[in-house]
Amino acid sequence: MRFFTGLGVLLLLGVGGAGAMWWLWGRDLPSVQDLDVLELSGKTRVYDRNGALVGTLTPSLSSGQSVNRDLLKLGEISPWLQKAIVTSEDRRFYKHHGVDYIGIARGLLKGMLKNDLEGGSSITQQVVKNTLLADLHSARTPERKFKEALLAYQLERSFNKDQILNAYLNVIYWGDGGRSDIIGAGTAAQAYFRKSASDLNLAESVYLTTLVPAPNERYKDFKAYRPLMKDLLGRMVEDGRITQAEADAAWRTPIYPAGWRIGWNSDGTVRAAVLERPGRLQENMPPPPVQTAFHYLQAVEKELIPKLGRKALFGGGKVYTALDLQAQQASEQASLNARLPDGATLGLALVSPKNGEVLALVGQKLTGGRPGDWNNATQAQRQVGSSIKPLLYTLALSKGWKQSDTVLDAPLAGDYQPQNYDGRWTGRYVTMRYALDHSLNLPTVRIAQEVGVNAFEDKLRELGLTPPPDAGLSLSIGTLEASPLQMAAAYAAFANGGIYYAPTLVRKVEDDRGRTLYQRPAPQGKRVWDARAAWLGLDMIRGVVNDLTEYQGGLATRAQIPGWDVGGKTGTTNDVKDLWFAGVTPTVAGAVWVGKQAGGALPNWAYSGEIPTPVWQQAVAGALAGQPHQTFAEPGGITYRVVRQVEMAFRQEEADQEPVARDGSGDSSGGGFFGRRHPQPAPVPVPAPEPQPGPLTEAPTQEVPDQAAPDQPVPDPQGPLDTVPAEPVPSEPSSPQDTSPQDPYGAPQEGSVPQDGAEDTFTPAPPEAPPGDLVPQASPAEPQPVPDPSQPGSGDLPLPPDGFWQNGGDPNSAGTSAPPTF
């Protein structure tokens, strides 16, 4: 009785568990009918916003991150290959109903007894995994296995075995072909034997089949894996798929895979085998035709498949998109021309600020051939670094701050210890405008302290971005992950008066008879900034591009487009893993990311102002070519004042108000001479031991002159200037011989006591950031020779005061001699 009670409990638990898994994972499954694309032959034509033909959409099947766009019917594939694949991969393929429980049990038993783990997935399950569940990749998770089993059963009910086998033969990964993966039987036959899949003989088919579990490894050692062919031929005889005579003949048939020189004996044994030219695999694969807007069309597929299904999408109709062919071609040319570090690629997206329509997408560094299938413009999620800062500064402006308000540039109290990009600070209050122009981290984090991280997270979500959980203050300097398309859409709100539009690609879809299958609703914008706050934020990012010359260390001077207003911001993350530029013009907003596809550091000479910024400039300038000039639409209630030699925008009612000093505590004071007479108390850090080189120490740079152009008079840094305390302004030597030490900030030298009315200054060495803190880097000044204080006349820039260098006076010692990064 107890036995039956226990059995009943187990059954109830099993049913309950299955129900729970269905509730979690089984209600939102893709349709197995999507795999009927193998039977479709129509090509859907795609047009741009002006009615120009861009290209076609053809049926395709994915295999992980690669896609086969040259699908074969089963009759176009050698029957020998079909038989070999079934025997090798799923001997009970024609007997089970999607999941082979006997095969799974056999694989588990073999793994336990012989320590030889054997996969138990059926061909049907592998089709599901590589197509319908490609987004889950190959993770061995309960969710994937549960969905895989359910969809395998559905697939068996909807398609016959030959159709499923056909799909499998079109998605098998057969190795690395150099410029692209070898996917599907047709590509494999060409790569390895320079023949069509229908012409493969039994010996060649068996060889290709033995490669499937590990093609890159097995291809490189012909003799070691040759016995696998004999074993497979024997199993095919056991299964009745070939005769013994056919197996013997196949064993004695000489084969010559691409790149191999092989000497054969008459009995089928190998005398010698040398891999002479592995590059022949790539040579044998004909380069696919280069298609304009490859990644744009790919993104169109991803947008429309959930709406229409594959059968309707690939049925031969017409798709009308938001793409601007001129902008797309300019973006592709910019990608072709891009000079990137070795191993780097890029993603680029342009959108219309008017309604969020996507004008252009480039998902890879183009080289002239067919690009990779991974689309960095839409799929990549990369940390954005300092390109996030304008969004925080605009949030502060929307809460009543002014560009002339000042923020303390000094280390923070507490455990979180970010640093400025050069590891130095002034100990003074600098204007918001100056802090953004120079991409200073310390004032930025203090702004986030005062504005509130939660409020910033809410604003980012309104802008279509997803803040990471528990990012804290590091969010303010770039730990957010986003795609170039997301950043372009977020920045577009600067150019249109504060409206966010979710990006869209497709306007309308018609079938092959002209009937409308899909009509996009009119874009509905959401106000995220009031019009004046958006204008103030725009004015600040225009300053990043235009306030400083290249000589003065301007971070984004290479974004300037003659005849057009441009605003934008660079960004770089720790260890120079990600380089960004996001920017706007009156009619185009865009973002460019540069980095390594699989992650990893770029060279320390790679600057965001020099690598992604020119790509953005060329793409946007090409998109604007021939257009009538337009300007940003300034809202009412805006006026301007010159503050510290920089013209800044203000709300009219605030233009003549005193600037406010802020240190992140929320307890701010005003007054024209607050910085001199009543400064907010800055934390005085305890001098730390000499820092060791590490990933958290930003590379140093030379002193950056203030916004004044080189030929403008430099104001006395100790005197008042437009009622705002002077910011750091290094004075230039009067002649190459004039190299006497000067304090570029007008600060008391270390150890001196500030006199009454003098501005308090803190110049001790900053403490080292604790291990593990992420300090996204700001964007760089143009690299200049760094003067050595120990060598008079060694540099063109004024010498810093004692204690200003991170290492206590030697700019060439460890931790400070690397080129600056932003």
N, C-alpha and C positions, 0 to 999 in steps of 0.2 A: 504493500500500500504506500509505504514511504517512497518507494522507487517511482511510482506513478505521480505522486505529489511533487517530487523533485523535478520529474520530467515536465510536468505542467508548468511549474514555476520557470523552468528554463525556456519553455516555449513562449510563455508570456513575456519574459525578458527579451527574447529574440524579436518577437513581434513589436514590442515597445521600442527596442533599439532601431529596428528598421523604420518604424513610423517616425522616430525622431530624426533619423538621417534624411528621410523623405521631406520632412518639414524644413530641415536646414538647407538641403542641397537639391532636392528633386523637383522643386516647383518652378525653377527657372532654367530649364534645359534648352540648349539650342535644338533646332529642328533637323532631324536626320534627312529631311527632304532636300536640304541644301546640297547634298552630295549628288543630286541628279545633274549637276553642271557638266558631268562627263558626257551627257547626251545632248548638250546645247551646242549649237554651232554658230549662232548669231553673234554679231559684234555690235555692242552698244556704242554709239558715237557721242562724244563729249564736246561741248562748245563753251567758249568763254563768255564773259559778260556782254561782249559786243557781237556775238554770233559767229565768231571765228572758230573753225574746227581745231580742236586741241589734240585729240587722239581717240582711242577706242578702249573700251573695257571688254576684256575677254575672260572666259571662265578660268579659274585657277584653283589649285589646292595647295594648302600650306604644309610645311614639314618643319615644325619648330619655328624658327625665325626665318626660314627660307620658303620660297614659293615656287611652284612649278607652273609656268604659264604656257607650256607646250604639252598639253595633255594628249595621250594616245588612247585610242579605243583598244579593247582586248584583242581584236583581230590584227592589230598592228604590232603586237608583241609576240615574240617567238613562243610557241607552245612548250618548247624545252625549258625555257626560263620559267614559265608558269608552273610546270610540274616540279622543277627543282625548288622553287620558292615554297610551294605548299609542303613538300616533304621536309624541308629544312626548318621552316618557321612555324608550321601548324599542321602536323600530320593528320589530325582529326578534323581538319577544316570543313570537310563536306559532311561531317556527322554531328557536330555540336550546333547549338542555337545561339552562338555569340560568345559564350563564356565556356571554356573547356575545363571543367572541374577535374577531369582525369589528368589532363596535362598539368594543371596547377599542383595537384597532389604528387605527380611524378617529379615535378621540379623541386618541390619541398623535400621529398624523400631523398633525391639525389644530393641536394644541398646538405642534408644532415649526415648522410652516410659517406659521401665522397668529398665533402667540403667543396662542392662545385655548384654554386648557385646558378640555376637555370631559369630563365624567364618563363612564366606561365601564361603570358598574354597571348590571346588568339590573334589571328590576322584581323578579325573584325574589331577587336579591342584596339589594336594598333592603328587601324584606320581612324577610329574615333579619337584616339589620343593625338594624332598628328593633324587632324582637320578640325573637328568640332570643338575639341578641348585644347587646341594649340596654345591658347592664352595661359593655360595652367602648366605649360611646358611638360617636363618629365618628372615633376615632383611626385615622390611616392607618398602622397597624403591620403588620408581616408576620404576626403572630399573627391579627389580625382578618381580614385578607384571605384567609389560608389557611382559617380556619374558615368564613368566609363562602362561599368557593367550594365546600367540601365539603358544607355544609348546603344550598346552593342546588341541587346535584345531587340530594341526598336529598329535598328538597322537591318537585322536579319528578317524582320517581318515586312520591311518596306522594299528590300532589294534582294535579288537572287545572289547566289554565291559568285557567279561570274562577275557581276557588277561590283561586288565588294572586293574581289581579287583585283579587278581592274583599277579600282581606286587605290588599293595598297601599292600596286606596281608603279603608280604615278607619284607616290609621296615618299618612297624609300630614299633615305640618305645614303649615297654611295661614295662619299668622300669629299675631300677638299680639292676643288678644281682651280685653285689660284684666285682668279678674279671673282669667282662665284662658286657656290656649292654644286656638287653633282647630285641632282635630285631627279628621281624617276628613271624608269627603264630606258627611255629614249635617249636621255642625256648620258647615262652610264654606257650604253652601247657605243655612242660616238666617242666618249672620252677614252675608254679602255681599248676599243677595237676599231674605231673609225668606220663603223657600219651602222645601219639602222637596226632598231630593236627586233624587227621581224626577221632579220638575216642571221641572228645569232645561232650557232650550232650548239649541240649538247655540251661539248667540252667548255665552250665559252660561257654558256649559261650557268653551268655548275661552278665555274671559277667566280663569276660575278656573285652568285648566291653565297659562296663561302666568305665573301668580303663583308656581307651585310652587318654582322654583329660588331665589327671593328674595322671599317674599310681603310682608314689612314694607317693603322698599324700593320694590317695584314698585307696591304699592297706593297709595303717596303721590304718584305721578306718572303719571296716566292717559295724558296725551297722549304722553309720551316712549315708553311701552311699547305704545301702541296698534298700531304696525306689527307687533309680534310676533304679534298675532292674525291678521293677513292672511297672514303667513308660515306659521303653523301650519295655517290653512285650506287653503293651497296644498299643503302636504305631505300633509294628509289626503286631498285629491283624488288626488295621486300614488299614495298607498297604496291607493286604491280604497275608502276607508272612507266617503266622501261623494261626491256628484256636484258638478260645477262650479256647477250651478244652486243647490244647497243652500249651497255656500260663498258665492256671491254674495249670496243672501238673508240669510245670517247676518251678512255684513259690513255690510249696510244696516240690520240690526235694532238699534234704539236699546237700550242697556242702561244701567242706573243703579245701579252698586255703592253700597253703603251709605255715606252721608256725602258723596257727590259730587253737585254740580249741573252737568249737562252739556248743552250745546247742540249738536244734531246737524244736519248737512246731509243732504239726501235721498240723496246718493251714498255715505253712510257715513263721511264725514269729520267731524271735530269742529270746531265753531266756537269753543267755549270750554269749559273744564273747571275747576271750582273745588272743592277739598276743603273743605267747610264744617264738617262735623261728624264727624271721625274716630271720636268716641266712639260713633257709631251701631253700629259693629261689636259693641261690648260690649252695647249696648241690645238688639240683635237676638238675642243669645244668651240664651235663657231660663235664669234661675239654676237650677242643678241642685238637687235636694232636699238639704237638709242632713241628714246621717246621723250619728247618735250613734256614737262610737267609730270614726270614719272611718279613722284611722291604725292603730288596733288591728286592725281587720279587714284592712287592707292588710298588716300584719305577719303576721297569720294565714295569708294567702295565700302569702307568701314562705316561711313555715315549712313549709306543707303541700305545696306544689307539688313540691318535690324528693322528698317521701315518697310522694305518691299520684299525681302527674301531674294535668294540668289536667282531663282528661276525667272522672276520678273525683271531683275536687274540686268541679267545677261541675255535677255530675249531679243535683243536687236533694236531697241528703241533709241531715244535721244535724251541726253542729260544736259541741262542748261545750268552752268555754274556761275559763281561770283568771280572766278579767276580773271585776272587782267593779263592777257598774253604778253603785253609789253613788260609789265612788272615781273612776270615769271621768267621771261627770257633774260632780263637784266639780272635777276637773282641767280639764275643758272650761270651766267657769265661771271658774276662776282664769285661764285663758288669755284668755277674753273680757274680763275685768276688768283684765288686766295693762296697766300704763302703761309703755310701752317708748319708747326714743328713736326718732325717725323713721328708717324703713328697717330697723328691727330686727325679728327674729322670735324664736321660742323652740322648745325641745324639752323635754318633761317625761316622766319615767318613774317609776312607783311599783311596788315589788315587795314581796312578803311575805318577811320574814326567816325565816319558818318553813320554807319549802321553795323559795324562789326564783321562785314563780309571779308572773307579771306582772299587776298589778292594774289598771293604767291606763297609757295612752300618749296623748300629744298631740304631734304632730309639727310644728306651726306655731302662730304667733300667730293665734288664731281671730278672725274679724270678723263672723260671722253667716252668711256664705255658705259655699260649698264650699271647703275648704282646698286648698292646693297638694298635689301628689302626693308631693313629697319629704318624707320622714319624718325630721326632725331627732332625734327621740327614739331612733331605732335606726340610722339611716344616717350621721348627721353624725359626723365625727371631728374634734374640736376640742381645742386645748390646754386643759388643765384648771387651770392656774395653781396657786394655793395650796391648792386643795381636795385636792391630793395629799399635803399635809404630814402629816395625821393617819396616813396609812399608813406613812410613814417613822418618825414618832415611836413608833407602836405596834411597829414592828420593833425599834427601840432598847429599848423597854420589855420586849419578849419576850426580849431578850438580857441582862436584868438591870439595865437602867437604872431610875431612879426619877423620878417627876415633879419631885421636889425637886432632882435633880441639875442642875448649872448648866453653861451653855455660854457661851463668850466671844462677846460681841457687838462684833466689831471686824472691819475689813477683812481679807481673806485675803492670804497671801503667794502670789506666782505670777502667771501670766498671766490666769487667770480671776478677774475682779473684779466679782462681783454686788454689788448694793446693797440695803439695806432700802428699803421703799416710799417713805420720805420722804428718802432720800439721806443719812441721819444714822446715827450709832451712838453707844453710850454708852462703849465701851471697857471694859465690866464684864462680869462673869459673871451671867447671868440664868437663872432656872429654866426647865426645859423648859415648864412650865405657862405661865409668862409669855411665853415666846417664841411659843408657839402662840396664846395669847390675842391677842397683838399681831401675829401673823403676820410675825415677823421673818425675813428671808431669811438674814442672815449666820449666826446660830446654827444655822439649819436646814441650811445647806450644811456647817457644821462637823460636825453630827451625821452627815450623809451621808459625810463624809470618814472618820469613825471607824467607823461601822457597815459601810461598804463599798458602793460603787455596784453591784457585781455581786450582792451579797446582796439589795439593794433590787430590782434588776431581776428576780431569781428570785421574790421575793415578789409583785411586781406580776403576773407571769405566773400564779402560783397564784391570784390574784384575778381572772383572766379579762381582764387588761389586757396590752397589747403595747407594751413600751418601745421608743422609737425607737433605731436603731443609733447607737452612739458618742455618746450624749447626754451622758455624763459627769456631772459634778456638777450641771449645770443640770436634770437629771431631778428632783432633790429639790425644786425650786421650780416645777415645772409644765410642762416641755416635753413631757410625755406627752400623746398625743392619744387621746380616748375619746369615746364617745357617752353621753348621759344614762343609758341603760339599763345600760351597763357600769359607770358610776360608782355607780348605785343598787345594783346587785348587789354591788359591792365593799364599799360601806358597810354593807350588810345584815349582814356578818359581825361588826360591832360589836354588833349587837342580839341575836344568837342564840348568843353564846358562842364565836364564832370559826370558824363553819362557812360555807364558800362554796358556794352553789348556782348552777349555770348557769341563767340565766333561761329560763323556758318559758311558752308561751302556751296551748297546746292540751292538753286532757285526753283527749278521745276524738272520733272521727269515725264516723258511721254513714251508709250509703247510703240511697237512697230507700225501701228495703225493710226498714230497721232492722238490717241486718247490719253488724257492726263492721269498719270498714276500717283503723282505726288506734287503738291504745290506748297512751297514754304510759306508759312504765315509771315506777315510783315514783321521785321525785327522790332522787338519791344525792348527799349533801353530801360535801365534802372539807374536813378540818380545816386551816385556814391559820394560826390563832392558838390557843395554849392558852387555856383559859377565863379564866384570871386576866389574861393579857396583853390579851385582848379587852376585859375589864372595865376595865382601866387606860386603854386607848385610848378606850373609851366615856366614862370619867370625864373625860378631857381634852377631848373634843369637846362634852360637856355644859358644860364650863367655858367654851368659846368662846361658847356661847349665853347662859350665865347669870352668868359671873363679873363682867362689867362692865355697868354700866347704859348706856343710850344716851348720857347726858351724859358718862360716862367714856370714851366711844369704843368701846363694845361693837360688835364686828364683825357679830354675828348676832342681836341682840336681837329683831329682827322675825320670827325663826323660832319664838319662844315660842308655845306653845299652852296656854291655861289648863287646868289639871287634868291635863296630860300631861308626862312627862319627854321632853325633846327634846335631841338633840345634833347638831352639824353644823359645817360649815366653808364659808366663802365662798372665792372664787377669782377672780382677774382676770389677764389676760395682757397682754403689752406693747401699748402704744398703745390700751389698753382695747378690744381686739378681741373678747374673750370674757369674759362674766360668768357665774359659777357659784354655785350653792349645792347642796351634797349633805348629807343629814342622815337621822336615824333617830328613830323612836319604837319602843315595844315591839312594835308590830304592823305598822308600815309603814316602809319605807326608800324614799328617793326622791332624785332629782337634777333640777335645772332648769338649762338653759343658755340664755343670751340673747346674740345677736349678729346680724350681718348674714349673709344667706344666701350671698352671694358673697364674704364676707370684707370686711375693712376696719374702720377704727377707729370706735368709738362716741364721742359727745361726752365730754370729760374730766370732766363732772359726773356721769357714769353710774357708780354704785357698786354693787358686788355685794351689799352689805348692804341696798340700797334697791330694787333692781330684781328680780333673780331670787328673793331670799329671801322677800318677801311672796307671790310666786306659789306657791312651795313651801308656805308656811304655810297659805294658803287651800286649796290642793288637799288637803294632808294633814289639816288640821282638818276639812274636809268629809268625807273618807274615814272619819275616826274618829267623826264625829257619831253619837250614839245607841249607840255601843259601850260595853260595860262597861269601866270603867277597868282597865288592866293596868299592871304595872310591869316593868322589866327584871329578869331573873332573875340575882341576884348569886351568883357561885360562892363556895364556901367558901375560907377562907384569906385573906380580904380584911379590912383594917381601915383606919382613917382617922386622919389627923393634920392639925392646922391649921398651915400653913406660910405665913408672910407674909400672914396674915389670910385665907387661902384654904384650905378643907377639901379635902384631896387623898386619893385612894385609894392604898393600898400593899399589897403582899404582907405578910402578918403578920410574917414573919421579917425583913423589911427596914424595917419602919416606923420603928424607932428607930436605924437606921444613919445614920452621918454622910453628908450629901450629897457627891457627887463632882464635882469641877470638871473640865471637859473643854474642850479647845480645838480638837478635831479631829485632834490628832496621835496619839491613842491612848495618850499618856503622861499619865495623870490622877492627881491627888492628892486625898486626902480631908481631913477635918478641919473642925471647926466654924467656924474662922476662916481657912480657906484663902485666901479672897478678900482678907482683910486682911493676912495675914502671909506667905503663900506662894502668891501668885497664879501661874498659868501665864503664861509670858511672852507678851504680846500683841505682834504686829508693830506697830511704830510707823511709820505711813505717812509718806512725804515729802509735805509740803503741795503740792497741785497748783494750777495756774493756775485762775482762776475758771472753772467749767464753763459751757459754752454749752448752750442748750436743745437737747434732742434726744430721740429715742425711748427712749434707755436710761436717762434720769434720771427716777426715780420722782417723781411730784408730791409736794410736801411737805404735811404736815398739822400741826396744832397739837400741842402736847405732850399726851400721853394720860395721864390720872391712873392711878394704880395700881388694883389690884382693890378697894381699900377704897371703900365707898360714900361719897358726899359728906358724910353726916352722921356718919361714923365718925371717931374720932381717927386722925390720921396719925402713924405711929411715927417716931421719930428715925432718919433714914436712916443716921446714923453708928453707931448702937448695934446690938447683936446682937438678932436676932428669931428665936426658936425655933431657935436654933443655926445659922441660915442667914443669910449676909450679906444685908443689905437690898438690894432691887432698886430701880430708879429709881422714886421716889414724889414727884411734884411736889406741893408744898404750896400750898394755895390762899391767896390774900390774905385777910386778916382782914376787910377791908371794901373796897368799891369804890375808896376813896381810898388804900388800902394797896397801892401798886404798886412798892414798892422792889424792886430786882433781887434775885432769889434763885437759887440753884443747885438745880434740882429733883432732882438726883441726889446732892446732898451732896458734890460733887466739888471738888477743888482747882481754882481758876481757872487759866486757861491761863498757863503760865510759872511757876507755883508748884511747889515741891518737896514731894512727899508726905512726911509725917513718919512715923516708925516706928510701925507698927501701923495706919496709914491705908490705905484701899483705893486701889490704883493706878488711875489714870484716864487715858484717852487721848481728847482732844477735838479734835484737829486736823481740818481739812476732809478728807473722803475723796477719794481719787483718782477721776477719771472712769473709768467702765467703758470698755474698748476697744471700738471700733466693731464692730458685728455680734454682740456678746454679747446673748443673750436673757435678760432679767431679768423673769420673770413677776412680776406685782405681787401684793401681798398685799391683804387685804380692808380697807375703809376704816374709820377712825373717823368718827363723825358730824361733818360739817364745822362748824367753829367759827371765829369771827374770829381771825385770827392777830395777836398783839400785835406792835407795832413797837417794838423796843428803843430806838429813838431818840426815841420819844414816850411819856414817862411817863403812865400812866393810860390808855393806848390800848386795853388789852385786859383780859379777865376772867381770863386765865391767868397764872401766874407766868412771868417772863421767863427765857429760857434763859441759860446761862453764855456768856461770850465764846468765840467759836470754835465754838459748837454748831451754828449755822446753816450750811448747806452753802456759802453764799456769803460766809462770814466776817462775819456779823453783820447782814445786811440781808435779812429774810425776804421783802421785796417785790421784790427784784431778779430779774433773768432767771434762770429755772431753778427758782425756788422759789415763785412766786406762783400757780401753777396749783392747782386744787382737788386734794385727795388722792385717789388711786385705789388700789384694792385688788384 
